[in-house]
Amino acid sequence: MLRRLYDWTMGLARTRHADKALAAVSFAESSIFPIPPDALLIPMVLGRRDRWIYLAAICTIASVLGAFLGYAIGAFFMEIVGDPILRFYGKADSFERIQELYNEWGGWGVLFAAVTPFPYKVLTIFSGATGLNIAVFTVVSIIGRSARFFLVAWLLGRYGEPLQQFIERWLNWLFLAFMLLLIGGFLSIKFLF
């Protein structure tokens, strides 16, 4: 089944709707969607290595725009949903302490999540909930997402053939490693927050 999904995704990379799908996934992943855009970016660059800059730009722009949706979710729904829950459990003061600490160091957290497999959407939402400075949020999101997507796309554009052979040979193990990283990211959220 994994092989069919891989082949389907590689085929999608060559369709006229691939760019739109990449933008939609990149946008949604920054706020609500669990699958990172790399799942489309990688086969799309492998399918058209000469377009790696264009594809990385789509990923970056859509992802940063989606991050603003995540920020808005945190900013507007935290007050409506989160605050009453915190007050009910007597934890409003705890959140205020975490909020102060996050607003001092949160830019580094957003940068970390923007570059790594850590679920970026969690920190976009948390940034809105804590009121992280929007300029800091924007700058670190642009830097982090650009670094991540342009590096991945450049590596695939430059070394695409051997990387594609490696991916196809070790697809099942790579998928398992990816899932472990994704689950590890979610578990780390549970223990960090």
PyMOL commands that place a pseudoatom at each C-alpha (Angstrom):
pseudoatom trace, name=CA, resn=MET, resi=1, chain=A, elem=C, hetatm=0, pos=[0.000, 0.000, 0.000]
pseudoatom trace, name=CA, resn=LEU, resi=2, chain=A, elem=C, hetatm=0, pos=[2.820, 2.403, 0.865]
pseudoatom trace, name=CA, resn=ARG, resi=3, chain=A, elem=C, hetatm=0, pos=[4.381, 1.774, -2.548]
pseudoatom trace, name=CA, resn=ARG, resi=4, chain=A, elem=C, hetatm=0, pos=[1.074, 2.634, -4.284]
pseudoatom trace, name=CA, resn=LEU, resi=5, chain=A, elem=C, hetatm=0, pos=[0.774, 5.833, -2.237]
pseudoatom trace, name=CA, resn=TYR, resi=6, chain=A, elem=C, hetatm=0, pos=[4.361, 6.749, -3.150]
pseudoatom trace, name=CA, resn=ASP, resi=7, chain=A, elem=C, hetatm=0, pos=[3.717, 6.079, -6.848]
pseudoatom trace, name=CA, resn=TRP, resi=8, chain=A, elem=C, hetatm=0, pos=[0.458, 8.085, -6.706]
pseudoatom trace, name=CA, resn=THR, resi=9, chain=A, elem=C, hetatm=0, pos=[2.235, 11.023, -5.067]
pseudoatom trace, name=CA, resn=MET, resi=10, chain=A, elem=C, hetatm=0, pos=[5.019, 10.889, -7.656]
pseudoatom trace, name=CA, resn=GLY, resi=11, chain=A, elem=C, hetatm=0, pos=[2.337, 10.949, -10.357]
pseudoatom trace, name=CA, resn=LEU, resi=12, chain=A, elem=C, hetatm=0, pos=[0.620, 13.911, -8.674]
pseudoatom trace, name=CA, resn=ALA, resi=13, chain=A, elem=C, hetatm=0, pos=[3.904, 15.784, -8.893]
pseudoatom trace, name=CA, resn=ARG, resi=14, chain=A, elem=C, hetatm=0, pos=[3.500, 15.822, -12.671]
pseudoatom trace, name=CA, resn=THR, resi=15, chain=A, elem=C, hetatm=0, pos=[-0.124, 16.985, -12.855]
pseudoatom trace, name=CA, resn=ARG, resi=16, chain=A, elem=C, hetatm=0, pos=[-1.304, 20.519, -13.476]
pseudoatom trace, name=CA, resn=HIS, resi=17, chain=A, elem=C, hetatm=0, pos=[-2.920, 20.656, -10.013]
pseudoatom trace, name=CA, resn=ALA, resi=18, chain=A, elem=C, hetatm=0, pos=[0.195, 19.694, -8.080]
pseudoatom trace, name=CA, resn=ASP, resi=19, chain=A, elem=C, hetatm=0, pos=[1.237, 23.273, -7.282]
pseudoatom trace, name=CA, resn=LYS, resi=20, chain=A, elem=C, hetatm=0, pos=[-2.201, 24.071, -5.855]
pseudoatom trace, name=CA, resn=ALA, resi=21, chain=A, elem=C, hetatm=0, pos=[-2.210, 20.899, -3.760]
pseudoatom trace, name=CA, resn=LEU, resi=22, chain=A, elem=C, hetatm=0, pos=[1.252, 21.742, -2.427]
pseudoatom trace, name=CA, resn=ALA, resi=23, chain=A, elem=C, hetatm=0, pos=[0.125, 25.255, -1.487]
pseudoatom trace, name=CA, resn=ALA, resi=24, chain=A, elem=C, hetatm=0, pos=[-3.043, 23.963, 0.207]
pseudoatom trace, name=CA, resn=VAL, resi=25, chain=A, elem=C, hetatm=0, pos=[-1.199, 21.335, 2.242]
pseudoatom trace, name=CA, resn=SER, resi=26, chain=A, elem=C, hetatm=0, pos=[1.518, 23.831, 3.213]
pseudoatom trace, name=CA, resn=PHE, resi=27, chain=A, elem=C, hetatm=0, pos=[-1.081, 26.378, 4.336]
pseudoatom trace, name=CA, resn=ALA, resi=28, chain=A, elem=C, hetatm=0, pos=[-3.192, 23.897, 6.300]
pseudoatom trace, name=CA, resn=GLU, resi=29, chain=A, elem=C, hetatm=0, pos=[-0.221, 22.181, 7.966]
pseudoatom trace, name=CA, resn=SER, resi=30, chain=A, elem=C, hetatm=0, pos=[0.771, 25.409, 9.702]
pseudoatom trace, name=CA, resn=SER, resi=31, chain=A, elem=C, hetatm=0, pos=[-2.499, 25.574, 11.604]
pseudoatom trace, name=CA, resn=ILE, resi=32, chain=A, elem=C, hetatm=0, pos=[-4.664, 22.453, 11.527]
pseudoatom trace, name=CA, resn=PHE, resi=33, chain=A, elem=C, hetatm=0, pos=[-3.446, 19.651, 9.221]
pseudoatom trace, name=CA, resn=PRO, resi=34, chain=A, elem=C, hetatm=0, pos=[-1.254, 16.869, 10.691]
pseudoatom trace, name=CA, resn=ILE, resi=35, chain=A, elem=C, hetatm=0, pos=[0.745, 15.882, 7.585]
pseudoatom trace, name=CA, resn=PRO, resi=36, chain=A, elem=C, hetatm=0, pos=[3.768, 18.068, 6.738]
pseudoatom trace, name=CA, resn=PRO, resi=37, chain=A, elem=C, hetatm=0, pos=[4.075, 19.471, 3.199]
pseudoatom trace, name=CA, resn=ASP, resi=38, chain=A, elem=C, hetatm=0, pos=[7.291, 17.499, 2.716]
pseudoatom trace, name=CA, resn=ALA, resi=39, chain=A, elem=C, hetatm=0, pos=[5.041, 14.566, 1.796]
pseudoatom trace, name=CA, resn=LEU, resi=40, chain=A, elem=C, hetatm=0, pos=[4.254, 16.448, -1.445]
pseudoatom trace, name=CA, resn=LEU, resi=41, chain=A, elem=C, hetatm=0, pos=[7.339, 18.631, -1.776]
pseudoatom trace, name=CA, resn=ILE, resi=42, chain=A, elem=C, hetatm=0, pos=[9.771, 15.721, -1.910]
pseudoatom trace, name=CA, resn=PRO, resi=43, chain=A, elem=C, hetatm=0, pos=[8.136, 13.800, -4.765]
pseudoatom trace, name=CA, resn=MET, resi=44, chain=A, elem=C, hetatm=0, pos=[7.341, 17.015, -6.622]
pseudoatom trace, name=CA, resn=VAL, resi=45, chain=A, elem=C, hetatm=0, pos=[10.977, 18.108, -6.601]
pseudoatom trace, name=CA, resn=LEU, resi=46, chain=A, elem=C, hetatm=0, pos=[12.080, 14.588, -7.506]
pseudoatom trace, name=CA, resn=GLY, resi=47, chain=A, elem=C, hetatm=0, pos=[9.604, 14.656, -10.390]
pseudoatom trace, name=CA, resn=ARG, resi=48, chain=A, elem=C, hetatm=0, pos=[10.779, 18.104, -11.616]
pseudoatom trace, name=CA, resn=ARG, resi=49, chain=A, elem=C, hetatm=0, pos=[14.193, 18.895, -10.123]
pseudoatom trace, name=CA, resn=ASP, resi=50, chain=A, elem=C, hetatm=0, pos=[14.593, 21.975, -12.330]
pseudoatom trace, name=CA, resn=ARG, resi=51, chain=A, elem=C, hetatm=0, pos=[11.700, 23.642, -10.401]
pseudoatom trace, name=CA, resn=TRP, resi=52, chain=A, elem=C, hetatm=0, pos=[13.064, 23.218, -6.871]
pseudoatom trace, name=CA, resn=ILE, resi=53, chain=A, elem=C, hetatm=0, pos=[13.237, 26.989, -6.177]
pseudoatom trace, name=CA, resn=TYR, resi=54, chain=A, elem=C, hetatm=0, pos=[9.674, 27.551, -7.343]
pseudoatom trace, name=CA, resn=LEU, resi=55, chain=A, elem=C, hetatm=0, pos=[8.327, 24.624, -5.301]
pseudoatom trace, name=CA, resn=ALA, resi=56, chain=A, elem=C, hetatm=0, pos=[10.209, 25.664, -2.156]
pseudoatom trace, name=CA, resn=ALA, resi=57, chain=A, elem=C, hetatm=0, pos=[8.825, 29.187, -2.563]
pseudoatom trace, name=CA, resn=ILE, resi=58, chain=A, elem=C, hetatm=0, pos=[5.259, 27.845, -2.818]
pseudoatom trace, name=CA, resn=CYS, resi=59, chain=A, elem=C, hetatm=0, pos=[5.789, 25.812, 0.353]
pseudoatom trace, name=CA, resn=THR, resi=60, chain=A, elem=C, hetatm=0, pos=[7.323, 28.717, 2.233]
pseudoatom trace, name=CA, resn=ILE, resi=61, chain=A, elem=C, hetatm=0, pos=[4.789, 31.383, 1.283]
pseudoatom trace, name=CA, resn=ALA, resi=62, chain=A, elem=C, hetatm=0, pos=[1.743, 29.152, 1.852]
pseudoatom trace, name=CA, resn=SER, resi=63, chain=A, elem=C, hetatm=0, pos=[3.150, 27.853, 5.134]
pseudoatom trace, name=CA, resn=VAL, resi=64, chain=A, elem=C, hetatm=0, pos=[3.831, 31.330, 6.523]
pseudoatom trace, name=CA, resn=LEU, resi=65, chain=A, elem=C, hetatm=0, pos=[0.353, 32.482, 5.476]
pseudoatom trace, name=CA, resn=GLY, resi=66, chain=A, elem=C, hetatm=0, pos=[-1.106, 29.404, 7.173]
pseudoatom trace, name=CA, resn=ALA, resi=67, chain=A, elem=C, hetatm=0, pos=[0.881, 30.249, 10.300]
pseudoatom trace, name=CA, resn=PHE, resi=68, chain=A, elem=C, hetatm=0, pos=[-1.165, 33.443, 10.605]
pseudoatom trace, name=CA, resn=LEU, resi=69, chain=A, elem=C, hetatm=0, pos=[-4.317, 31.306, 10.670]
pseudoatom trace, name=CA, resn=GLY, resi=70, chain=A, elem=C, hetatm=0, pos=[-2.768, 29.252, 13.480]
pseudoatom trace, name=CA, resn=TYR, resi=71, chain=A, elem=C, hetatm=0, pos=[-1.879, 32.454, 15.315]
pseudoatom trace, name=CA, resn=ALA, resi=72, chain=A, elem=C, hetatm=0, pos=[-5.465, 33.709, 14.890]
pseudoatom trace, name=CA, resn=ILE, resi=73, chain=A, elem=C, hetatm=0, pos=[-6.874, 30.433, 16.197]
pseudoatom trace, name=CA, resn=GLY, resi=74, chain=A, elem=C, hetatm=0, pos=[-4.769, 30.816, 19.328]
pseudoatom trace, name=CA, resn=ALA, resi=75, chain=A, elem=C, hetatm=0, pos=[-5.524, 34.516, 19.705]
pseudoatom trace, name=CA, resn=PHE, resi=76, chain=A, elem=C, hetatm=0, pos=[-9.292, 34.315, 19.298]
pseudoatom trace, name=CA, resn=PHE, resi=77, chain=A, elem=C, hetatm=0, pos=[-10.273, 30.878, 20.535]
pseudoatom trace, name=CA, resn=MET, resi=78, chain=A, elem=C, hetatm=0, pos=[-8.003, 30.823, 23.567]
pseudoatom trace, name=CA, resn=GLU, resi=79, chain=A, elem=C, hetatm=0, pos=[-10.102, 33.549, 25.146]
pseudoatom trace, name=CA, resn=ILE, resi=80, chain=A, elem=C, hetatm=0, pos=[-13.381, 31.858, 24.239]
pseudoatom trace, name=CA, resn=VAL, resi=81, chain=A, elem=C, hetatm=0, pos=[-12.479, 28.251, 25.028]
pseudoatom trace, name=CA, resn=GLY, resi=82, chain=A, elem=C, hetatm=0, pos=[-9.120, 28.034, 26.789]
pseudoatom trace, name=CA, resn=ASP, resi=83, chain=A, elem=C, hetatm=0, pos=[-9.464, 30.674, 29.518]
pseudoatom trace, name=CA, resn=PRO, resi=84, chain=A, elem=C, hetatm=0, pos=[-12.681, 29.290, 31.040]
pseudoatom trace, name=CA, resn=ILE, resi=85, chain=A, elem=C, hetatm=0, pos=[-11.134, 25.821, 31.166]
pseudoatom trace, name=CA, resn=LEU, resi=86, chain=A, elem=C, hetatm=0, pos=[-7.989, 27.153, 32.846]
pseudoatom trace, name=CA, resn=ARG, resi=87, chain=A, elem=C, hetatm=0, pos=[-10.072, 29.074, 35.399]
pseudoatom trace, name=CA, resn=PHE, resi=88, chain=A, elem=C, hetatm=0, pos=[-12.235, 26.019, 36.101]
pseudoatom trace, name=CA, resn=TYR, resi=89, chain=A, elem=C, hetatm=0, pos=[-9.135, 24.014, 36.987]
pseudoatom trace, name=CA, resn=GLY, resi=90, chain=A, elem=C, hetatm=0, pos=[-7.492, 26.891, 38.845]
pseudoatom trace, name=CA, resn=LYS, resi=91, chain=A, elem=C, hetatm=0, pos=[-4.619, 27.101, 36.365]
pseudoatom trace, name=CA, resn=ALA, resi=92, chain=A, elem=C, hetatm=0, pos=[-5.051, 30.633, 34.993]
pseudoatom trace, name=CA, resn=ASP, resi=93, chain=A, elem=C, hetatm=0, pos=[-2.019, 31.814, 36.973]
pseudoatom trace, name=CA, resn=SER, resi=94, chain=A, elem=C, hetatm=0, pos=[0.100, 28.954, 35.628]
pseudoatom trace, name=CA, resn=PHE, resi=95, chain=A, elem=C, hetatm=0, pos=[-0.761, 29.918, 32.068]
pseudoatom trace, name=CA, resn=GLU, resi=96, chain=A, elem=C, hetatm=0, pos=[0.156, 33.550, 32.785]
pseudoatom trace, name=CA, resn=ARG, resi=97, chain=A, elem=C, hetatm=0, pos=[3.609, 32.469, 34.027]
pseudoatom trace, name=CA, resn=ILE, resi=98, chain=A, elem=C, hetatm=0, pos=[4.136, 30.274, 30.957]
pseudoatom trace, name=CA, resn=GLN, resi=99, chain=A, elem=C, hetatm=0, pos=[2.879, 33.132, 28.767]
pseudoatom trace, name=CA, resn=GLU, resi=100, chain=A, elem=C, hetatm=0, pos=[5.470, 35.545, 30.173]
pseudoatom trace, name=CA, resn=LEU, resi=101, chain=A, elem=C, hetatm=0, pos=[8.272, 33.040, 29.649]
pseudoatom trace, name=CA, resn=TYR, resi=102, chain=A, elem=C, hetatm=0, pos=[7.069, 32.180, 26.154]
pseudoatom trace, name=CA, resn=ASN, resi=103, chain=A, elem=C, hetatm=0, pos=[6.790, 35.802, 25.111]
pseudoatom trace, name=CA, resn=GLU, resi=104, chain=A, elem=C, hetatm=0, pos=[10.401, 36.290, 26.160]
pseudoatom trace, name=CA, resn=TRP, resi=105, chain=A, elem=C, hetatm=0, pos=[11.768, 33.165, 24.455]
pseudoatom trace, name=CA, resn=GLY, resi=106, chain=A, elem=C, hetatm=0, pos=[8.929, 32.058, 22.147]
pseudoatom trace, name=CA, resn=GLY, resi=107, chain=A, elem=C, hetatm=0, pos=[10.582, 33.313, 18.971]
pseudoatom trace, name=CA, resn=TRP, resi=108, chain=A, elem=C, hetatm=0, pos=[13.229, 30.635, 19.418]
pseudoatom trace, name=CA, resn=GLY, resi=109, chain=A, elem=C, hetatm=0, pos=[10.502, 28.022, 19.879]
pseudoatom trace, name=CA, resn=VAL, resi=110, chain=A, elem=C, hetatm=0, pos=[8.749, 29.079, 16.695]
pseudoatom trace, name=CA, resn=LEU, resi=111, chain=A, elem=C, hetatm=0, pos=[12.056, 29.026, 14.809]
pseudoatom trace, name=CA, resn=PHE, resi=112, chain=A, elem=C, hetatm=0, pos=[12.801, 25.537, 16.170]
pseudoatom trace, name=CA, resn=ALA, resi=113, chain=A, elem=C, hetatm=0, pos=[9.373, 24.239, 15.128]
pseudoatom trace, name=CA, resn=ALA, resi=114, chain=A, elem=C, hetatm=0, pos=[9.593, 25.931, 11.718]
pseudoatom trace, name=CA, resn=VAL, resi=115, chain=A, elem=C, hetatm=0, pos=[12.827, 24.129, 10.849]
pseudoatom trace, name=CA, resn=THR, resi=116, chain=A, elem=C, hetatm=0, pos=[12.375, 20.722, 12.498]
pseudoatom trace, name=CA, resn=PRO, resi=117, chain=A, elem=C, hetatm=0, pos=[9.763, 17.946, 12.305]
pseudoatom trace, name=CA, resn=PHE, resi=118, chain=A, elem=C, hetatm=0, pos=[8.247, 19.294, 15.565]
pseudoatom trace, name=CA, resn=PRO, resi=119, chain=A, elem=C, hetatm=0, pos=[4.559, 20.085, 14.860]
pseudoatom trace, name=CA, resn=TYR, resi=120, chain=A, elem=C, hetatm=0, pos=[4.766, 23.725, 13.757]
pseudoatom trace, name=CA, resn=LYS, resi=121, chain=A, elem=C, hetatm=0, pos=[1.022, 24.254, 14.113]
pseudoatom trace, name=CA, resn=VAL, resi=122, chain=A, elem=C, hetatm=0, pos=[1.241, 23.791, 17.878]
pseudoatom trace, name=CA, resn=LEU, resi=123, chain=A, elem=C, hetatm=0, pos=[3.545, 26.771, 18.274]
pseudoatom trace, name=CA, resn=THR, resi=124, chain=A, elem=C, hetatm=0, pos=[1.642, 28.927, 15.786]
pseudoatom trace, name=CA, resn=ILE, resi=125, chain=A, elem=C, hetatm=0, pos=[-1.509, 28.427, 17.847]
pseudoatom trace, name=CA, resn=PHE, resi=126, chain=A, elem=C, hetatm=0, pos=[0.350, 28.824, 21.146]
pseudoatom trace, name=CA, resn=SER, resi=127, chain=A, elem=C, hetatm=0, pos=[1.965, 32.013, 19.840]
pseudoatom trace, name=CA, resn=GLY, resi=128, chain=A, elem=C, hetatm=0, pos=[-1.458, 33.510, 19.221]
pseudoatom trace, name=CA, resn=ALA, resi=129, chain=A, elem=C, hetatm=0, pos=[-2.740, 32.338, 22.599]
pseudoatom trace, name=CA, resn=THR, resi=130, chain=A, elem=C, hetatm=0, pos=[0.148, 33.976, 24.430]
pseudoatom trace, name=CA, resn=GLY, resi=131, chain=A, elem=C, hetatm=0, pos=[0.197, 37.086, 22.275]
pseudoatom trace, name=CA, resn=LEU, resi=132, chain=A, elem=C, hetatm=0, pos=[3.750, 36.600, 21.011]
pseudoatom trace, name=CA, resn=ASN, resi=133, chain=A, elem=C, hetatm=0, pos=[4.860, 39.745, 19.203]
pseudoatom trace, name=CA, resn=ILE, resi=134, chain=A, elem=C, hetatm=0, pos=[3.503, 39.384, 15.650]
pseudoatom trace, name=CA, resn=ALA, resi=135, chain=A, elem=C, hetatm=0, pos=[6.635, 40.907, 14.081]
pseudoatom trace, name=CA, resn=VAL, resi=136, chain=A, elem=C, hetatm=0, pos=[8.867, 38.387, 15.871]
pseudoatom trace, name=CA, resn=PHE, resi=137, chain=A, elem=C, hetatm=0, pos=[6.464, 35.611, 14.917]
pseudoatom trace, name=CA, resn=THR, resi=138, chain=A, elem=C, hetatm=0, pos=[6.509, 36.685, 11.262]
pseudoatom trace, name=CA, resn=VAL, resi=139, chain=A, elem=C, hetatm=0, pos=[10.280, 37.042, 10.972]
pseudoatom trace, name=CA, resn=VAL, resi=140, chain=A, elem=C, hetatm=0, pos=[11.128, 33.704, 12.617]
pseudoatom trace, name=CA, resn=SER, resi=141, chain=A, elem=C, hetatm=0, pos=[8.401, 31.950, 10.621]
pseudoatom trace, name=CA, resn=ILE, resi=142, chain=A, elem=C, hetatm=0, pos=[9.803, 33.280, 7.334]
pseudoatom trace, name=CA, resn=ILE, resi=143, chain=A, elem=C, hetatm=0, pos=[13.386, 32.408, 8.302]
pseudoatom trace, name=CA, resn=GLY, resi=144, chain=A, elem=C, hetatm=0, pos=[12.553, 28.964, 9.661]
pseudoatom trace, name=CA, resn=ARG, resi=145, chain=A, elem=C, hetatm=0, pos=[10.174, 27.854, 6.932]
pseudoatom trace, name=CA, resn=SER, resi=146, chain=A, elem=C, hetatm=0, pos=[12.481, 29.188, 4.194]
pseudoatom trace, name=CA, resn=ALA, resi=147, chain=A, elem=C, hetatm=0, pos=[15.464, 27.385, 5.680]
pseudoatom trace, name=CA, resn=ARG, resi=148, chain=A, elem=C, hetatm=0, pos=[13.587, 24.131, 5.928]
pseudoatom trace, name=CA, resn=PHE, resi=149, chain=A, elem=C, hetatm=0, pos=[11.869, 24.027, 2.550]
pseudoatom trace, name=CA, resn=PHE, resi=150, chain=A, elem=C, hetatm=0, pos=[14.677, 25.566, 0.506]
pseudoatom trace, name=CA, resn=LEU, resi=151, chain=A, elem=C, hetatm=0, pos=[17.258, 23.218, 2.038]
pseudoatom trace, name=CA, resn=VAL, resi=152, chain=A, elem=C, hetatm=0, pos=[15.123, 20.136, 1.368]
pseudoatom trace, name=CA, resn=ALA, resi=153, chain=A, elem=C, hetatm=0, pos=[14.306, 21.274, -2.175]
pseudoatom trace, name=CA, resn=TRP, resi=154, chain=A, elem=C, hetatm=0, pos=[17.918, 22.227, -2.945]
pseudoatom trace, name=CA, resn=LEU, resi=155, chain=A, elem=C, hetatm=0, pos=[19.235, 18.858, -1.739]
pseudoatom trace, name=CA, resn=LEU, resi=156, chain=A, elem=C, hetatm=0, pos=[16.658, 17.033, -3.822]
pseudoatom trace, name=CA, resn=GLY, resi=157, chain=A, elem=C, hetatm=0, pos=[17.283, 19.259, -6.838]
pseudoatom trace, name=CA, resn=ARG, resi=158, chain=A, elem=C, hetatm=0, pos=[21.025, 18.785, -6.596]
pseudoatom trace, name=CA, resn=TYR, resi=159, chain=A, elem=C, hetatm=0, pos=[21.228, 15.123, -5.577]
pseudoatom trace, name=CA, resn=GLY, resi=160, chain=A, elem=C, hetatm=0, pos=[17.810, 13.959, -6.751]
pseudoatom trace, name=CA, resn=GLU, resi=161, chain=A, elem=C, hetatm=0, pos=[18.662, 10.769, -8.604]
pseudoatom trace, name=CA, resn=PRO, resi=162, chain=A, elem=C, hetatm=0, pos=[20.658, 9.051, -5.826]
pseudoatom trace, name=CA, resn=LEU, resi=163, chain=A, elem=C, hetatm=0, pos=[18.206, 10.309, -3.200]
pseudoatom trace, name=CA, resn=GLN, resi=164, chain=A, elem=C, hetatm=0, pos=[15.256, 9.017, -5.186]
pseudoatom trace, name=CA, resn=GLN, resi=165, chain=A, elem=C, hetatm=0, pos=[16.892, 5.606, -5.489]
pseudoatom trace, name=CA, resn=PHE, resi=166, chain=A, elem=C, hetatm=0, pos=[17.612, 5.632, -1.751]
pseudoatom trace, name=CA, resn=ILE, resi=167, chain=A, elem=C, hetatm=0, pos=[14.017, 6.603, -0.922]
pseudoatom trace, name=CA, resn=GLU, resi=168, chain=A, elem=C, hetatm=0, pos=[12.576, 3.952, -3.211]
pseudoatom trace, name=CA, resn=ARG, resi=169, chain=A, elem=C, hetatm=0, pos=[14.851, 1.275, -1.773]
pseudoatom trace, name=CA, resn=TRP, resi=170, chain=A, elem=C, hetatm=0, pos=[14.232, 2.150, 1.881]
pseudoatom trace, name=CA, resn=LEU, resi=171, chain=A, elem=C, hetatm=0, pos=[10.687, 3.562, 1.595]
pseudoatom trace, name=CA, resn=ASN, resi=172, chain=A, elem=C, hetatm=0, pos=[9.143, 1.438, 4.361]
pseudoatom trace, name=CA, resn=TRP, resi=173, chain=A, elem=C, hetatm=0, pos=[11.921, 2.180, 6.846]
pseudoatom trace, name=CA, resn=LEU, resi=174, chain=A, elem=C, hetatm=0, pos=[11.926, 5.879, 6.008]
pseudoatom trace, name=CA, resn=PHE, resi=175, chain=A, elem=C, hetatm=0, pos=[8.167, 6.030, 6.488]
pseudoatom trace, name=CA, resn=LEU, resi=176, chain=A, elem=C, hetatm=0, pos=[8.539, 4.311, 9.859]
pseudoatom trace, name=CA, resn=ALA, resi=177, chain=A, elem=C, hetatm=0, pos=[11.241, 6.799, 10.906]
pseudoatom trace, name=CA, resn=PHE, resi=178, chain=A, elem=C, hetatm=0, pos=[9.073, 9.705, 9.747]
pseudoatom trace, name=CA, resn=MET, resi=179, chain=A, elem=C, hetatm=0, pos=[6.091, 8.426, 11.742]
pseudoatom trace, name=CA, resn=LEU, resi=180, chain=A, elem=C, hetatm=0, pos=[8.254, 7.975, 14.843]
pseudoatom trace, name=CA, resn=LEU, resi=181, chain=A, elem=C, hetatm=0, pos=[9.488, 11.560, 14.507]
pseudoatom trace, name=CA, resn=LEU, resi=182, chain=A, elem=C, hetatm=0, pos=[5.936, 12.822, 14.031]
pseudoatom trace, name=CA, resn=ILE, resi=183, chain=A, elem=C, hetatm=0, pos=[4.633, 10.892, 17.042]
pseudoatom trace, name=CA, resn=GLY, resi=184, chain=A, elem=C, hetatm=0, pos=[7.696, 11.956, 19.034]
pseudoatom trace, name=CA, resn=GLY, resi=185, chain=A, elem=C, hetatm=0, pos=[6.910, 15.586, 18.210]
pseudoatom trace, name=CA, resn=PHE, resi=186, chain=A, elem=C, hetatm=0, pos=[3.359, 15.220, 19.495]
pseudoatom trace, name=CA, resn=LEU, resi=187, chain=A, elem=C, hetatm=0, pos=[4.531, 13.403, 22.619]
pseudoatom trace, name=CA, resn=SER, resi=188, chain=A, elem=C, hetatm=0, pos=[7.116, 16.102, 23.308]
pseudoatom trace, name=CA, resn=ILE, resi=189, chain=A, elem=C, hetatm=0, pos=[4.286, 18.646, 23.223]
pseudoatom trace, name=CA, resn=LYS, resi=190, chain=A, elem=C, hetatm=0, pos=[2.488, 16.697, 25.901]
pseudoatom trace, name=CA, resn=PHE, resi=191, chain=A, elem=C, hetatm=0, pos=[5.525, 16.780, 28.181]
pseudoatom trace, name=CA, resn=LEU, resi=192, chain=A, elem=C, hetatm=0, pos=[6.685, 20.321, 27.365]
pseudoatom trace, name=CA, resn=PHE, resi=193, chain=A, elem=C, hetatm=0, pos=[3.315, 22.022, 27.724]
for i in range(1, 193): cmd.bond("trace and resi %d" % i, "trace and resi %d" % (i + 1))
show_as sticks, trace
zoom trace
